[in-house]
Amino acid sequence: MSLMMLYLPALLLIALFLFSAIKILREYERGVVFQLGRFWRVKGPGLILLIPMVQQMVRVDLRTIVMDVPSQ
């Protein structure tokens, strides 16, 4: 019983680490990855694996936004 109580917090930390490392980009999105605050790479659509606390990703939407411009 005490062995399970020892491993449970470690398993939860590993699960949270893996959950925060996986990102999914849609077909119309790109991800700009920063490593330690500096530009590193542009990632395409699909499954992206990041190193938490070292890498950050900003999503960029490539869809065209159409706006009505009122006549003056």
N, C-alpha and C positions, 0 to 999 in steps of 0.2 A: 504494500500500500504506500509506504513512504517513498519507494523508488519511483512510483508513478507520479507522485507529487513533485518529485525532483525534475522529471523530464517534461512535465506538462508546460511550465513556463518557457522552457527552451524551445519546445515545439511551436508554441504560440508565437514567439519572437521570429522564428524561422519562417512561419507561414505569413506573418505580416511583412517581413522583408521581401519575400517572393511576390506577394500581392502588390507591393508598391513598385516592384521592378518591371512588371509587365504592363505594356500599353498597346492599344490597338488603334491603328489609324484607318479611316475609311478611304474609299477610292478617290475622293475629291479633296483629301487633306494631305498635307506634308508636315513633317515634324522637324523643327530646327533644334538640334541638340547642342547644349552648352555643357562643356566639361570644365568644372571649377570656375565657372563664370565666363569662359571664353568660347567663341564659336568653335565647334568641332566638326559637325557634319549635318547634312540634310538627309532625312530618312523618308522613304516613300511609304505607300500604303501597305498595311499588313501588321504583323506582330513585331513589336519593338521591345527589346530587352535593354533596360537601363540599370546603371549601378546607382542605387539610392544614396543620397547625400553627396555624391560626386558629380553626377550628371543630372541635368534638368532638360525638359523638352517643352517647347512652345508649339502649339498647334496653329497651323496656317491654313485657312480655308481658301481654296482656289476657285470657288464658284463666283459667278458674276452676279452682282446685286443690281437689280433694276429699280430705279427710283423715278417717280413722276415729278417733273419740275413744273410748278404752276406758272402759268403765263403772267406776264407783268403788265 
